[in-house]
Amino acid sequence: MKIRLTSIGLAVALTLGTAIAACSSDDSPGAPPAGNDAGDSGKGDGGTGAVTAADVVKNYATIVHENYEDSIAQAKKLQTAVDAFLAAPSQATLDDARKAWTQARPSYGQSEAFRFYGGPIDADNTGPEGAINGWPLDEAYIDYVLKDPAHPEQGELKGGIINTNTGEAITKESIAAKNEQGGEKNLSTGWHAIEFLLWGQDLSTTGPGNRPYTDYVTGTGGTHDNQQRRRDYLKAAVDLLVDDLESVEVQWHTDTADTYASKFIAGDTNAALTSIIKGLGSLSGAELSKERMNNAYETKDQEEEHSCFSDTTLQDLTANAKGIENVYLGRYGNIDGAGLDDLVKAKDAALDAKVKQQLAASLDAIAAIPAPFDQAITNDAARPKVKAAIDSLGELTKSIVKVATTLGLTINIE
């Protein structure tokens, strides 16, 4: 599903001061050493001067752009690997494509901290988030599946877009037009459609799906019908993913006039900060701890896990939590600038310390869940680990709400 987000009411309650004296992020665990006093800019590494809300907003926009650039670079590596696989289908080239998909996911997962406030990724009617990362996905909408995974002797459903050939060519445009057509689980594009095409259904209790590479071999040696349409589909889905990511990235160019980023920086600082914090609270609470973890925990349903075909859900959860930490600390890659922590510490040092502790605790709790996630949600010995991570993110969400209040803003996450 595109955005299964609990309704969020949000109102600006007070006005945030334009300048807030704050220490920089140098007191965080693992931070670089402080710089020399002489010539220190007072922002980012080693700074000891004032950090303004405007500094935080500008650094945030820089982080967003850098993160999306990384995501595109990784998606293009996936594109190269898929092209190589389709040129010479084999187990080795399929494994390479699967590896490229897995390696591409963390940068995108971190970028999900930039969602939930109507920005370029999920603006109403125009944002491509649903086309990029929609889930859960009904795989039968795309390709063949077993009628009942619990009873493979009952055979397969040989339908889906790939096997229902009405003469329409499979292209980027045609699969984009079919996304969510007739139902919110009728997802035809994005990361998880590609994941299904590479792995197939996950019918294993210990590992991921195991689609044979021969599903992409035309002529002698090919398995399952419509191999050329399957090849066309995989190619179109990957190319479309790159296009969609680029359409978001271009809006976060900070030095280009009339982009979303330039307006975000030059616009109302309180509104920008509110959006930033809303994104963190929504990802931590309504999306990550509830939709992506608690629903699967409560139902024990493999179909409710995020990356159910490749069994890489724990990697997704880690990336999402890391994305929240990036924004709070104002860090990403080689960037270490003004973060929300600078503003919070100036107002309430104890709250800042608590948030940092909870960010680390949430990452630790997710890391403690034994892989794969679809087995952890059903294993009585592992379920407490899943619950602990859910609870940790829930406590973090409460603190993110307090961050907003401390900065003179109010967000209500139901």
C-alpha positions, -999 to 999 in steps of 0.1 A, spaced: 0 0 0 12 34 -8 8 53 25 -11 34 52 -6 63 76 -28 69 106 -43 103 103 -21 130 117 -33 163 130 -8 190 132 -8 226 142 18 252 149 12 263 184 39 288 191 65 306 171 100 293 172 127 319 178 149 326 148 181 319 165 188 294 193 221 292 210 231 256 208 260 232 210 267 213 178 264 176 173 300 170 185 289 155 218 271 126 201 285 91 203 310 85 175 312 121 164 344 135 149 366 155 173 360 192 178 379 216 155 401 244 166 385 274 182 401 298 157 381 300 125 354 276 138 322 284 120 301 274 149 281 249 128 285 213 122 316 195 134 331 210 165 310 241 164 303 259 197 283 289 185 247 296 177 228 272 154 196 287 140 165 270 129 173 282 93 206 264 95 188 232 104 164 235 75 191 242 50 213 213 62 182 191 61 176 200 24 213 192 17 210 158 34 178 150 14 195 158 -19 226 137 -10 205 108 1 184 108 -31 216 110 -52 229 79 -35 196 61 -40 197 69 -77 233 57 -80 224 24 -63 193 20 -85 215 25 -116 238 -3 -104 207 -25 -101 198 -14 -136 232 -25 -149 230 -58 -131 195 -65 -145 206 -56 -180 235 -81 -176 211 -107 -164 187 -103 -192 216 -103 -218 228 -137 -204 204 -153 -180 221 -177 -156 221 -184 -119 252 -163 -115 238 -132 -133 205 -136 -114 224 -137 -81 242 -106 -91 209 -88 -98 195 -100 -65 226 -87 -47 224 -53 -65 187 -50 -54 196 -58 -18 225 -34 -18 204 -6 -33 177 -7 -7 194 9 24 199 43 8 163 44 -2 152 31 32 170 60 49 153 85 26 119 75 39 125 99 68 117 126 42 81 115 37 47 121 52 44 159 47 35 163 11 70 168 -3 81 158 -37 81 120 -28 45 118 -16 27 150 -27 -10 144 -33 -17 133 -69 19 139 -81 43 122 -57 56 89 -70 61 72 -36 34 46 -43 50 37 -76 84 35 -60 78 16 -28 42 5 -26 34 -25 -5 20 -50 4 20 -63 -31 -4 -89 -46 21 -108 -66 -7 -126 -86 -13 -92 -102 21 -94 -120 30 -131 -126 22 -167 -119 18 -179 -83 8 -211 -65 -29 -212 -59 -23 -221 -23 13 -221 -10 3 -245 17 -9 -270 -9 14 -268 -39 -2 -299 -54 -31 -277 -63 -10 -260 -90 -5 -225 -102 -25 -194 -111 -9 -185 -145 -24 -150 -148 -11 -116 -140 0 -89 -164 28 -111 -177 6 -140 -186 -25 -121 -197 -14 -111 -232 -39 -89 -248 -14 -77 -274 -4 -46 -253 34 -43 -251 49 -42 -216 66 -8 -213 74 17 -186 42 35 -195 20 5 -195 30 -9 -161 29 26 -146 -7 29 -159 -17 -4 -142 -2 5 -108 -30 2 -81 -56 -3 -109 -85 -20 -93 -71 -23 -58 -44 -9 -35 -25 -42 -35 -25 -43 -73 10 -29 -74 28 -32 -107 59 -10 -102 86 -2 -78 111 -19 -55 88 -48 -45 76 -56 -80 112 -59 -90 119 -80 -58 91 -104 -68 104 -107 -104 139 -115 -91 130 -139 -62 95 -151 -69 72 -162 -41 89 -170 -8 78 -206 -1 106 -214 22 105 -214 60 143 -206 62 151 -186 32 138 -162 5 120 -170 -28 137 -191 -54 125 -182 -88 145 -200 -115 166 -180 -138 151 -200 -166 119 -180 -162 138 -154 -183 152 -179 -209 134 -178 -242 132 -209 -264 148 -241 -253 154 -243 -216 129 -217 -206 104 -223 -177 69 -209 -173 53 -192 -203 58 -157 -216 94 -154 -208 99 -124 -232 70 -106 -215 87 -113 -181 120 -100 -195 102 -68 -208 85 -64 -174 117 -66 -154 135 -42 -177 106 -17 -177 102 -18 -139 139 -11 -132 141 17 -157 109 33 -143 123 31 -108 153 51 -118 131 77 -136 109 81 -106 138 85 -82 153 111 -105 120 130 -106 122 134 -68 159 142 -66 157 171 -91 132 188 -68 157 188 -40 184 208 -58 191 234 -32 209 259 -56 183 259 -83 155 284 -84 119 272 -82 127 238 -69 109 224 -39 142 226 -19 149 263 -27 114 272 -16 116 250 14 148 268 25 135 303 17 101 298 31 86 298 65 111 282 89 85 270 114 65 253 87 97 236 74 107 224 109 72 212 114 74 191 82 107 177 92 96 166 126 63 153 113 82 131 89 103 116 117 73 110 140 52 95 112 79 71 101 88 61 136 53 57 148 25 51 124 46 35 96 75 17 111 64 5 145 28 0 135 23 -8 98 56 -25 91 62 -42 124 32 -45 147 8 -56 120 31 -85 111 37 -92 147 0 -93 156 -11 -113 125 20 -135 122 14 -131 84 44 -133 61 25 -112 36 26 -83 61 64 -80 61 79 -54 40 104 -73 18 87 -106 19 102 -121 -13 138 -116 -5 137 -119 33 155 -86 37 129 -69 59 153 -64 88 176 -45 65 146 -22 57 137 -16 93 173 -8 101 176 17 72 143 34 83 155 38 118 189 51 106 171 76 84 154 90 115 187 93 133 203 110 103 177 138 103 177 143 141 215 146 142 219 165 109 242 139 94 244 118 63 275 104 47 302 131 49 277 157 59 277 167 96 258 199 100 231 216 120 205 192 133 174 191 154 196 180 182 213 214 183 180 232 187 166 207 213 198 207 234 196 245 237 161 242 251 162 209 270 195 191 272 179 162 290 154 156 262 181 157 236 201 131 256 169 110 259 162 111 222 198 102 213 196 72 237 163 61 222 176 64 186 205 41 196 182 18 215 158 14 186 186 5 162 199 -20 188 165 -35 193 160 -41 156 195 -56 153 186 -80 181 157 -96 160 169 -129 146 166 -132 108 145 -138 88 118 -115 100 90 -137 87 101 -164 110 108 -141 140 71 -130 140 60 -166 144 88 -181 166 78 -179 203 115 -174 213 120 -145 189 87 -127 192 97 -108 224 126 -94 204 102 -81 178 79 -67 205 109 -50 222 118 -32 189 82 -21 184 80 -7 219 113 10 215 102 29 184 69 37 202 88 54 230 110 72 205 79 85 188 66 100 220 99 118 224 97 131 189 64 147 197 81 163 228 108 176 205 81 195 185 66 209 217 100 219 230 107 238 198 73 256 201 55 234 176 28 208 182 22 176 163 -4 151 172 2 115 161 -28 93 167 
